[in-house]
């Protein structure tokens, strides 16, 4: 009986402990989406009549994209993520019309545990720029930071499905209402799912080649434009020279005709 239980346990653990194809360093890209919970907060209005306003956001959504480099274990990543929540408060004349939108541009650092396993736990942290709705859309600039825990399912050496939980916070966003500055705390919890693809060396070389070709085409276009400008300038110079020569020749011919007329008149008198 004990042997049967041990065998069953081994079979259950086998997929988790199985080794995926050997990971290798490389560039990866990804897309992500999920749910965002903007935690209840109290806005400070600096108004003696209504010094605070309680705001109760509803469950919102988040979507983003990433590009990073996997060192096999450590990973570095640049991420853009947009979040939106509806709220019970609307302020006329502002972007906070019963909703609040947020954009984060974050630099993240991760560490993958057991990166060669099919299931890879990981942790991460990030910091960067946050833009939050205020008097205008995404008009309040704040410092943003986040902590991340997740599980990665390595389908093969290139593809990974990620399931993760996050906390994202920022310094206090602000807006001006009737001459008064309103500030509030901004704390978010997220549940995210994402897909990532590690680019092959051939794909990276192809991208670099396309960028190189585009740069060379721009350079050739600039060179052609400069050549055309030089030709135009040379043409203008040639045209001026030709016009000057024509004017000089015309004056010479005119003087010659006058001289001939004078000589003929003198001969007639004689």
C-alpha positions in Angstrom: 0.0 0.0 0.0 2.8 2.4 0.9 4.6 1.6 -2.3 1.4 2.4 -4.3 1.0 5.7 -2.5 4.6 6.6 -3.2 4.2 5.7 -6.8 1.1 7.9 -7.1 2.8 10.8 -5.5 5.7 10.4 -7.8 3.4 10.5 -10.8 1.7 13.6 -9.6 5.0 15.4 -8.9 6.5 14.3 -12.2 5.0 17.0 -14.5 6.1 19.7 -12.0 9.6 18.4 -11.6 10.1 17.4 -15.2 12.8 19.3 -17.1 11.7 21.5 -20.0 14.1 22.0 -22.8 17.3 23.6 -21.5 16.7 27.3 -21.2 19.1 29.8 -22.8 19.6 33.5 -22.4 17.7 35.8 -24.8 15.3 38.6 -25.6 11.6 38.0 -25.0 8.4 39.9 -25.6 5.0 39.4 -24.1 1.4 40.5 -23.6 -0.6 40.5 -20.4 -4.1 41.3 -19.0 -6.2 40.8 -15.9 -8.2 42.3 -13.1 -7.2 45.5 -11.1 -8.6 46.3 -7.6 -8.0 50.0 -6.8 -8.3 49.9 -3.0 -10.9 52.2 -1.3 -9.4 55.6 -0.4 -10.2 58.9 1.1 -9.4 62.0 -0.9 -8.2 65.1 1.0 -9.9 68.2 -0.5 -8.4 71.0 1.7 -12.0 72.3 1.8 -13.1 73.2 5.4 -16.8 72.3 4.5 -15.9 68.8 3.0 -12.3 68.1 4.1 -12.4 64.5 2.9 -14.4 62.4 0.3 -14.6 58.6 0.5 -14.2 56.8 -2.8 -15.2 53.2 -3.4 -13.8 51.9 -6.8 -15.2 48.8 -8.5 -13.2 45.9 -9.9 -11.4 47.1 -13.0 -9.2 45.8 -15.7 -5.5 45.9 -16.7 -3.7 45.3 -20.0 0.0 45.7 -20.9 3.0 44.6 -22.9 6.6 43.8 -22.0 10.1 43.4 -23.6 12.9 41.9 -21.6 16.1 39.9 -21.4 16.3 36.5 -19.7 19.6 35.6 -18.2 18.3 32.2 -17.1 17.4 32.9 -13.5 17.5 36.7 -13.4 15.4 38.7 -15.8 15.2 42.4 -16.6 12.2 43.9 -18.3 10.6 47.1 -19.5 6.8 47.1 -19.1 3.9 49.3 -20.1 0.6 48.7 -18.3 -2.8 50.5 -18.4 -5.4 50.1 -15.6 -8.9 51.4 -15.3 -11.5 51.4 -12.5 -15.0 52.9 -12.2 -15.8 54.8 -9.0 -18.7 56.2 -7.1 -17.4 59.8 -7.5 -17.4 62.0 -10.5 -15.9 65.5 -10.6 -17.3 67.8 -13.4 -14.6 69.4 -15.6 -12.0 66.7 -14.9 -11.0 63.3 -16.3 -12.4 61.7 -13.1 -15.9 61.1 -14.5 -16.9 58.2 -12.3 -13.7 56.4 -13.4 -10.0 56.6 -13.0 -7.4 55.5 -15.5 -3.7 54.9 -14.9 -0.7 54.2 -17.1 2.6 52.7 -15.7 5.9 52.6 -17.5 8.0 50.3 -15.3 11.5 48.8 -15.2 11.3 45.4 -13.6 13.7 42.9 -12.1 12.7 39.2 -11.7 14.3 36.0 -10.4 13.1 32.6 -11.7 13.5 29.7 -9.3 14.1 26.4 -11.2 14.2 28.0 -14.6 14.7 24.7 -16.3 11.5 23.1 -14.8 8.1 23.0 -16.5 6.6 25.0 -13.6 8.8 28.0 -12.5 8.0 30.1 -9.5 9.3 33.6 -9.6 9.4 36.9 -7.7 9.9 40.4 -9.0 9.9 44.1 -8.2 9.8 47.2 -10.3 9.7 51.0 -10.3 9.1 53.8 -12.8 6.7 56.5 -14.1 3.0 56.6 -13.3 0.4 58.8 -15.1 -3.0 59.0 -13.4 -6.2 60.8 -14.5 -6.7 64.2 -12.9 -7.9 67.5 -14.4 -6.9 65.9 -17.8 -6.5 62.4 -18.9 -3.4 60.9 -17.4 -2.5 64.4 -16.2 -1.0 63.7 -12.8 2.6 62.4 -12.9 3.7 60.2 -10.0 6.4 57.7 -9.0 5.2 54.1 -9.3 6.5 50.9 -7.7 5.4 47.3 -7.6 6.0 43.8 -6.1 5.2 40.6 -8.0 4.9 36.9 -7.3 4.0 34.4 -10.0 4.2 31.0 -11.6 5.5 30.4 -15.1 4.4 27.4 -17.2 7.2 26.8 -19.7 5.5 25.2 -22.7 8.9 24.8 -24.5 12.2 26.7 -24.7 10.5 29.7 -26.3 6.9 30.0 -24.9 5.8 30.7 -21.3 2.4 31.2 -19.7 2.5 33.3 -16.6 0.0 33.6 -13.7 0.9 36.3 -11.1 -0.3 38.5 -8.4 0.9 42.1 -7.9 0.8 45.1 -5.7 1.2 48.5 -7.4 1.4 51.7 -5.5 2.3 55.3 -6.4 2.9 58.6 -4.7 -0.3 60.6 -4.2 -1.9 61.8 -7.4 -3.4 65.3 -7.3 -5.8 67.5 -9.1 -7.2 71.1 -8.7 -10.9 71.6 -8.0 -12.3 75.1 -7.5 -8.8 76.3 -6.7 -8.2 73.6 -4.1 -5.7 70.8 -4.5 -7.1 67.4 -4.0 -4.8 64.4 -3.2 -5.4 60.7 -2.5 -3.6 57.5 -1.8 -3.3 55.1 -4.8 -2.9 51.4 -3.9 -3.8 48.5 -6.3 -3.9 44.7 -6.3 -3.8 42.8 -9.5 -4.4 39.3 -10.8 -2.7 38.9 -14.2 -2.2 36.2 -16.8 0.4 36.7 -19.6 2.1 35.0 -22.5 5.8 35.5 -23.4 7.9 34.4 -26.3 11.6 34.3 -26.3 12.9 35.4 -29.6 15.4 33.1 -31.4 18.8 34.4 -32.5 17.5 34.4 -36.1 14.6 36.6 -35.2 16.8 39.0 -33.3 19.2 39.2 -36.2 16.3 39.8 -38.6 14.9 42.6 -36.4 18.4 44.2 -36.2 18.8 43.8 -40.0 15.4 45.5 -40.6 16.4 48.4 -38.4 19.8 48.6 -40.1 18.2 48.6 -43.5 15.7 51.3 -42.4 18.6 53.4 -41.1 20.5 53.0 -44.4 17.4 53.9 -46.4 17.0 57.1 -44.3 20.6 57.9 -44.8 20.4 57.4 -48.6 17.2 59.5 -48.7 19.0 62.3 -46.8 22.0 62.0 -49.1 19.7 62.1 -52.2 18.0 65.2 -50.7 21.4 66.8 -50.2 22.5 66.0 -53.7 19.3 67.4 -55.1 19.8 70.6 -53.1 23.4 70.8 -54.4 22.3 70.3 -58.0 19.6 72.9 -57.5 22.1 75.3 -56.2 24.5 74.5 -59.0 21.7 74.9 -61.5 20.9 78.3 -60.0 24.5 79.3 -60.2 24.8 78.1 -63.8 21.6 79.9 -64.6 22.9 83.1 -63.1 26.1 82.7 -65.1 24.3 82.1 -68.3 22.0 85.0 -67.7 25.0 87.3 -67.0 26.7 86.0 -70.2 23.6 86.7 -72.2 23.2 90.2 -70.9 26.9 90.9 -71.6 26.5 89.6 -75.2 23.4 91.6 -75.7 25.1 94.8 -74.6 28.1 94.0 -76.9 25.8 93.4 -79.9 23.9 96.6 -79.1 27.1 98.6 -78.9 28.2 97.0 -82.2 25.0 98.0 -84.0 25.3 101.6 -82.7 29.0 101.7 -83.9 28.0 100.4 -87.3 25.2 103.0 -87.7 27.6 105.9 -86.8 30.2 104.7 -89.3 27.5 104.4 -92.1 26.2 107.9 -91.4 29.7 109.4 -91.6 30.4 107.6 -94.9 27.1 109.0 -96.3 28.1 112.5 -95.4 31.4 112.1 -97.1 
